[in-house]
């Protein structure tokens, strides 16, 4: 069975609080790993200037906490941007800065967001644009020893990369050792896919599991959605997964009381882990 130290807490719900409050909450809950969402108010990230990580790094080091994955926000950047446009240049520079920030924080993994596609563009055009951008991002990441994680998303987020088939095809087409896969449990559940299917086809490419409860209205704390989380943990164990888990809950459902949400989440986790 999985140990608690493979689960990384996330600052995604603490956007109304200082970063130090998030760190204090994780220490109180016994969490020592972090899925760091690179976003205001905790980090200012853009395509113009290097990301200033000094204060965040100091707070993490003071409490002996480790950044397992750096998760940039998409903002208006997009891997589907038309080549040779201002948006494409800005997007590449933004992710270059995010990769450099991850290196400075001692983190070896960057999880890409997949928002920003134009839904009125032909699928082939979006796909080709994404291939070109991902090849460039992976080239930068590979030089820094960083692994880039590619998730799947729902059709509300993007017209492509919404299925196991898409993610596998994209990973094979890019063919970079710097590109791996993020398995997002609520997303694959909404899409009607299973953990076993993902491991049968991608296996060792899966380097992070985003493990939250959920339903068709978004991500939820464990036990507050409709997913069989305990059974999913057993499926992951049976699949031989030995990587990290992210407890990030995207969205703003719990921003008013993030510690209470984390406490409920960890309470369910600890019962599942016995």
C-alpha positions as CSV (number, residue, x, y, z in Angstrom):
1,X,0.0,0.0,0.0
2,X,1.1,3.6,-0.7
3,X,2.8,5.6,2.1
4,X,1.7,9.1,3.0
5,X,5.0,10.7,1.8
6,X,4.1,10.0,-1.8
7,X,1.2,12.5,-1.7
8,X,2.0,16.2,-2.4
9,X,-0.2,19.0,-1.1
10,X,-0.9,22.0,-3.3
11,X,-1.2,25.7,-2.8
12,X,-3.9,25.9,-5.5
13,X,-6.7,26.5,-2.9
14,X,-4.7,29.0,-0.8
15,X,-4.8,31.9,-3.3
16,X,-6.4,34.1,-0.7
17,X,-3.7,33.4,1.9
18,X,0.1,34.1,2.1
19,X,2.3,31.2,1.0
20,X,3.6,30.9,4.6
21,X,0.0,29.9,5.7
22,X,0.0,27.2,3.1
23,X,3.3,25.8,4.3
24,X,2.2,25.9,8.0
25,X,-1.0,24.1,7.1
26,X,0.9,21.3,5.3
27,X,3.3,20.9,8.2
28,X,0.4,20.6,10.6
29,X,-1.1,17.9,8.3
30,X,2.1,16.0,8.0
31,X,2.7,16.7,4.3
32,X,6.3,17.3,3.2
33,X,5.9,17.3,-0.6
34,X,4.4,20.1,-2.7
35,X,2.7,20.4,-6.0
36,X,3.5,24.1,-6.4
37,X,1.0,26.1,-8.6
38,X,3.1,28.9,-10.0
39,X,0.6,31.8,-9.8
40,X,-0.2,35.0,-7.9
41,X,-0.2,35.8,-5.1
42,X,2.5,33.2,-4.3
43,X,4.6,33.6,-7.4
44,X,4.6,36.2,-10.2
45,X,5.1,34.3,-13.5
46,X,5.2,35.8,-17.0
47,X,7.1,35.6,-20.2
48,X,9.1,38.8,-19.7
49,X,11.2,38.4,-16.5
50,X,12.7,35.5,-14.6
51,X,10.4,34.2,-11.9
52,X,11.6,35.4,-8.5
53,X,11.6,32.2,-6.3
54,X,13.7,33.4,-3.4
55,X,11.0,33.9,-0.8
56,X,9.1,30.7,-1.7
57,X,12.3,28.7,-1.7
58,X,13.3,30.1,1.7
59,X,9.9,29.2,3.3
60,X,10.2,25.7,1.8
61,X,13.7,25.1,3.0
62,X,13.0,26.5,6.5
63,X,10.4,23.7,6.9
64,X,12.3,21.1,4.9
65,X,9.6,20.7,2.3
66,X,10.2,19.5,-1.2
67,X,8.6,20.7,-4.5
68,X,7.7,17.5,-6.4
69,X,6.0,19.2,-9.3
70,X,5.8,22.8,-10.6
71,X,2.3,23.5,-12.1
72,X,2.2,26.7,-14.1
73,X,-1.2,28.5,-14.7
74,X,-2.1,28.9,-18.4
75,X,-3.2,32.5,-18.2
76,X,-3.4,33.6,-21.9
77,X,-0.5,31.4,-22.9
78,X,-1.3,28.5,-25.2
79,X,0.5,25.5,-26.6
80,X,-1.9,25.8,-29.5
81,X,-0.8,29.3,-30.5
82,X,-0.2,29.9,-34.2
83,X,3.5,29.6,-35.0
84,X,5.5,32.9,-35.4
85,X,2.9,34.9,-33.5
86,X,3.4,37.1,-30.5
87,X,1.4,34.6,-28.5
88,X,3.6,31.7,-29.6
89,X,6.8,33.6,-28.7
90,X,5.4,34.6,-25.3
91,X,4.2,31.1,-24.6
92,X,7.6,29.6,-25.2
93,X,9.3,32.2,-23.1
94,X,6.8,31.7,-20.3
95,X,7.4,28.0,-20.1
96,X,11.1,28.6,-20.4
97,X,10.8,30.8,-17.3
98,X,8.7,28.2,-15.5
99,X,11.3,25.5,-16.3
100,X,14.1,27.7,-14.9
101,X,12.0,28.4,-11.8
102,X,11.5,24.7,-11.2
103,X,15.3,24.1,-11.5
104,X,15.9,26.9,-8.9
105,X,13.4,25.2,-6.6
106,X,15.1,21.8,-6.9
107,X,12.1,20.4,-8.7
108,X,12.6,18.1,-11.7
109,X,9.0,18.0,-13.1
110,X,6.7,20.6,-14.8
111,X,3.1,19.9,-15.4
112,X,1.7,21.7,-18.5
113,X,-1.8,23.2,-18.5
114,X,-3.7,22.6,-21.7
115,X,-6.1,25.6,-21.8
116,X,-6.1,28.1,-24.5
117,X,-7.2,26.4,-27.7
118,X,-9.4,28.2,-30.2
119,X,-12.4,25.9,-30.6
120,X,-13.2,27.3,-34.1
121,X,-9.9,26.1,-35.4
122,X,-9.6,22.7,-37.3
123,X,-8.4,19.8,-35.2
124,X,-5.4,19.2,-37.4
125,X,-4.3,22.8,-37.1
126,X,-4.5,22.7,-33.3
127,X,-2.7,19.4,-33.2
128,X,0.2,20.5,-35.4
129,X,0.6,23.8,-33.5
130,X,0.7,21.8,-30.2
131,X,3.3,19.4,-31.7
132,X,5.6,22.3,-32.7
133,X,5.2,24.0,-29.3
134,X,5.7,20.8,-27.3
135,X,8.8,19.9,-29.2
136,X,10.3,23.3,-28.4
137,X,9.3,23.1,-24.7
138,X,10.7,19.6,-24.4
139,X,13.9,20.7,-26.0
140,X,14.4,23.4,-23.3
141,X,13.3,21.0,-20.5
142,X,15.7,18.3,-21.7
143,X,18.7,20.6,-21.5
144,X,17.8,21.4,-17.9
145,X,17.1,17.8,-16.9
146,X,13.4,18.6,-16.4
147,X,10.5,16.2,-17.3
148,X,7.4,17.8,-18.8
149,X,4.1,16.2,-17.9
150,X,1.3,16.0,-20.5
151,X,-2.2,15.5,-19.0
152,X,-5.6,14.8,-20.7
153,X,-8.4,17.3,-20.3
154,X,-12.2,17.4,-20.8
155,X,-13.8,18.7,-24.0
156,X,-14.8,21.9,-22.1
157,X,-11.0,22.7,-21.8
158,X,-9.8,21.7,-25.2
159,X,-10.9,20.1,-28.5
160,X,-7.8,17.9,-28.5
161,X,-5.8,15.9,-25.9
162,X,-9.1,14.8,-24.3
163,X,-8.4,11.0,-24.3
164,X,-5.9,8.3,-23.7
165,X,-5.7,7.8,-27.4
166,X,-4.8,11.5,-28.0
167,X,-2.2,11.6,-25.2
168,X,-0.5,8.4,-26.4
169,X,-0.4,9.6,-30.0
170,X,1.0,13.0,-29.0
171,X,3.7,11.4,-26.7
172,X,4.7,9.1,-29.5
173,X,4.8,11.8,-32.1
174,X,6.9,14.1,-29.9
175,X,9.2,11.2,-29.1
176,X,11.2,13.1,-26.4
177,X,12.6,11.6,-23.3
178,X,11.7,14.8,-21.6
179,X,8.0,14.2,-22.1
180,X,6.0,12.0,-19.7
181,X,2.3,11.8,-18.7
182,X,0.1,13.1,-15.9
183,X,-2.9,10.8,-15.1
184,X,-5.7,13.0,-13.9
185,X,-8.2,10.7,-12.2
186,X,-11.3,12.9,-12.3
187,X,-10.7,13.7,-16.0
188,X,-10.4,10.1,-17.1
189,X,-13.4,9.2,-15.1
190,X,-15.5,11.8,-16.8
191,X,-14.2,10.5,-20.1
192,X,-15.3,7.0,-19.3
193,X,-11.7,5.7,-19.2
194,X,-10.1,3.5,-16.6
195,X,-6.8,3.4,-14.7
196,X,-6.1,-0.1,-16.1
197,X,-6.5,1.2,-19.7
198,X,-4.0,4.0,-19.1
199,X,-1.4,1.8,-17.5
200,X,-1.8,-0.9,-20.2
201,X,-1.0,1.6,-22.9
202,X,1.3,4.2,-21.2
203,X,2.7,2.3,-18.2
204,X,6.1,3.7,-17.4
205,X,5.3,7.1,-19.1
206,X,3.0,8.0,-16.2
207,X,5.0,10.0,-13.7
208,X,2.3,11.7,-11.7
209,X,-1.2,11.0,-10.7
210,X,-3.6,13.8,-9.8
211,X,-5.8,12.1,-7.3
212,X,-9.0,13.9,-6.3
213,X,-12.6,13.0,-6.0
214,X,-15.0,14.6,-8.5
215,X,-18.1,14.6,-10.7
216,X,-19.3,16.3,-13.8
217,X,-19.2,19.7,-11.9
218,X,-15.5,19.5,-11.2
219,X,-12.9,18.4,-8.6
220,X,-13.8,17.6,-5.0
221,X,-12.3,16.6,-1.7
222,X,-12.2,12.8,-1.3
223,X,-15.6,11.6,-0.2
224,X,-17.4,14.7,-1.5
225,X,-17.7,13.5,-5.1
226,X,-18.9,10.4,-6.7
227,X,-15.7,8.5,-7.4
228,X,-14.7,5.2,-5.7
229,X,-11.3,6.6,-4.4
230,X,-10.4,3.6,-2.3
231,X,-10.9,1.3,-5.2
232,X,-8.9,3.6,-7.5
233,X,-6.0,3.5,-5.1
234,X,-6.0,-0.3,-5.2
235,X,-6.1,-0.2,-9.0
236,X,-3.1,2.0,-9.0
237,X,-1.3,-0.3,-6.6
238,X,-2.2,-3.3,-8.8
239,X,-0.9,-1.5,-11.8
240,X,2.5,-1.2,-10.2
241,X,2.5,2.5,-10.0
242,X,5.3,3.7,-7.7
243,X,5.4,7.5,-8.4
244,X,4.0,10.6,-6.8
245,X,0.5,11.7,-6.2
246,X,-0.8,15.3,-6.4
247,X,-3.6,16.4,-4.1
248,X,-4.2,19.5,-6.1
249,X,-7.9,20.3,-6.5
250,X,-8.2,22.7,-9.5
251,X,-10.8,25.4,-9.3
252,X,-11.9,27.7,-6.5
253,X,-14.5,25.6,-4.6
254,X,-12.4,25.5,-1.4
255,X,-10.6,28.8,-1.4
256,X,-12.5,30.2,1.5
257,X,-11.4,27.5,3.9
258,X,-8.5,25.6,2.3
259,X,-7.1,24.1,5.5
260,X,-10.5,22.6,6.4
261,X,-10.7,21.0,2.9
262,X,-7.1,19.7,3.2
263,X,-7.9,18.2,6.6
264,X,-11.0,16.4,5.3
265,X,-9.0,15.2,2.3
266,X,-6.1,13.8,4.4
267,X,-8.6,12.3,6.9
268,X,-10.1,10.2,4.0
269,X,-6.6,9.4,2.7
270,X,-5.4,8.1,6.0
271,X,-8.4,5.9,6.4
272,X,-7.8,4.4,2.9
273,X,-4.1,3.9,3.7
274,X,-5.0,2.1,7.0
